Amino acid sequence: MTASYLVKILLIEDNLAEARLLQEFLKQAQSKEFTLVHVKRLQEALQELRQDTYDVILLDLTLPDSQGLSSLPPLIINAPSVPIVVLTNTNDEELAIEAVRQGAQDYLVKRQVNTDVLVRSVHYAIERKQVLETLRTVNQTLQSRVEERTAELVKANELNQFKSEFVSMLSHDIRNPLNTILLAAGLLQNNDDKLTKEKKHTHLQMIRSAIKNMAKMLDEVSFIGKADSGRLSCQLSPLNLEAFCRQLVEEAQLTVREKHLTLVFASFGELSDALWDENLLRHILGNLLGNAIKYSLPGGKVQFELIAQEHVVIFRIQDWGIGIPQNDQKQLFQPFHRAENVGSTPGTGLGLAIVKKCVDAHRGEIAVDSKVGFGTTFTVTLPLIKS
């Protein structure tokens, strides 16, 4: 941003003394690139936004005609491209962080504001909003490309629905972890000297978790696309099946301990030498085992059985968790479909679709037996292919 560019700020603050102080801070900025319009009420701000354009909004969370987070939605609706920095008192910091999660770009604790902090926050909010607007543009471009490609290849309503859900999922589910990354990175950047070691660790964990979620989601979408285009094949090689299953159980132990679950693995029958696709098996068993753990109630039990027969091997994964409603079982393996009773439990709705495609690639079968409140059993039957 150059000094010749005038940044126009709309300040929504009912306290005249604090408004004057903020205006004085902006006057002291060396670049002298700010102009400020001050209003005392939310309704005045909305009227102002309808009449003029602004580069950034400074929003006090306590106004005569609006309290807390209720001020955000009308501002975002009326000026969706204008970044918002919320102003809070010391004891409102948690509320301010929640405001950022709901659409604001940054927050300032009033007693900590000075010229440098204010200028940095304004610049950061504008830059962060530009990143989100770029993401929105990319999503719109993606939607256009999906629509064009779908129009060429598809005439069935089912694929049109898939297209809509695909774009909606990317737009919504990628934006959430991206917002988390930008928020946590901004807090680290702007408050490095004030944050404790524990706080910094927490913010870094937020970033790592969000990146992991985005990578998992993109991998799943890529996998579905590969399968639908006919590029998913079965690459067979010798594999110690029991050792492989025990490794999956070991990898799941951290999550199991966090939920205080009991995970029991048992193997039955004689496992002869056979060929397997380890990657496909990991998708099948990893997803099913992960779901059983995810949808089990704390203190519950998950049972994983490996059953060797003469011509097939059976994998049975059973939980005593929330179960799957009967109506949802009909669409269980459709991409993006999630059962109506999952609540806030995170997920993309792609896991079981991937499981089904991997089972098909291995020329096997999958069955589900589930009842709401009693749990779920998935049974995968795969043919033995001799080495």
Residue, then its C-alpha position, 0 to 999 in steps of 0.5 A: m500500500t503506497a502513501s498516495y492511497l487514502v484508506k477510508i475508515l468507518l468508525i462505529e463507536d458511541n464513546l466520543a473520547e475513545a473515538r477522538l483517541l483513535q482519530e488522534f492515533l491515525k493522525q500520528a501515523q507517519s504515512k498520513e494515509f487515513t481518513l476517518v468517518h465516525v458514527k455512534r450507532l449501527q443504523e447510522a453505519l448501515q446508512e453510511l455504507r449504503q451511501d459511500t464506500y469504505d476500505v475498513i470498518l472499526l466496530d465497537l461491540t457495545l453500541p446503543d442499538s446493537q450488542g455484541l456479535s449481533s452487529l456483524p451480520p448486517l454489516i457483512i450483508n451490506a458491505p461483504s467486501v469491507p474488512i471489519v476490525v472489532l474493538t473490545n474492552t479487556n474482558d471481552e477478548e474471547l467475544a472478539i475472537e469469536a467475532v473473528r471466527q464469524g466474519a471479522q478480520d481482526y480485533l483490538v483490545k482498547r487499552q492496548v491500542n496505540t498508533d502502531v497497533l492500530v495501523r498494523s491492524v488496519h493493514y492486516a485486516i485489509e490484506r486478510k480480506q483480500v486473501l479471502e476475496t481471492l479465495r471467493t473468486v477462485n471458488q467462483t471460477l471453480q464453480s464455473r468450470v464445474e458447471e461448464r464441464t458438467a454441461e458437456l458430460v452430464k445429462a443425469n440429475e444425479l451428477n448435477q446434484f454431485k456438482s452442486e454439493f462438490v462446489s458447496m463443500l469446497s467453498h464452505d469446508i476449505r474456507n473454515p480451516l483457512n480462516t483458522i490459519l489466517l486468524a492464528a497466524g495473525l495473532l502470532q504475527n501481531n502479538d508475538d511479544k505478548l503471547t505466552k509460550e503456551k498460547k503460541h503453542t496453542h495457535l500453532q496447533m490450530i494451524r497444524s490441525a487446520i492444514k491437516n484437515m484441508a490436506k485430508m479433504l483435498d486428498e479425499v476429493s482427489f481420490i473420488g475424482k480418480a475413481d470416477s475417471g476410471r484411474l483407480s486400479c488394484q495394485l497387488s503385492p504380498l502382505n502380512l494381513e494380520a500384522f497390517c490390521r494390528q498396525l492400524v489398531e496401534e495407530a488408532q490408539l491415541t484417539v481411542r484413549e482420548k475417548h476412553l474407548t476399548l478397541v478389541f482386535a481378533s483374528f480367526g482362521e488360517l491366513s494363507d499367502a495372498l496378494w493385496d493392495e495395501n493402499l486400498l486396504r488402508h482406505i477401507l479399514g482406516n475409514l471404517l475403524g475411524n468412523a467406529i471410533k468417531y461415532s462411539l460414545p465415550g467409554g464404549k467399545v469397538q470390535f475389529e475382527l479378521i476372519a480367514q476362510e477358504h476363498v475370502v477374507i472377512f473384515r468385521i468392524q462393530d461399534w455400539g455408538i449412535g447408529i445410522p438412521q434407516n433412511d440414511q442407509k440407502q445413500l450411505f455410500q454416496p459422496f457428501h452424504r452424512a447421516e442426519n444424526v451426526g450433529s456437529t461431529p466433523g466430516t466431509g461425507l466422502g469416507l464411505a464413498i471412498v470405502k465403497k470404491c476401494v471395495d469395488a476395485h478389490r472386487g469385494e462386497i460391503a454390507v452394513d447392519s445398523k440401528v440408531g442408539f444400538g450401534t453399527t457393524f460393517t462387514v467387508t468381504l474380499p476375495l483371496i487372490k493367491s500369490 
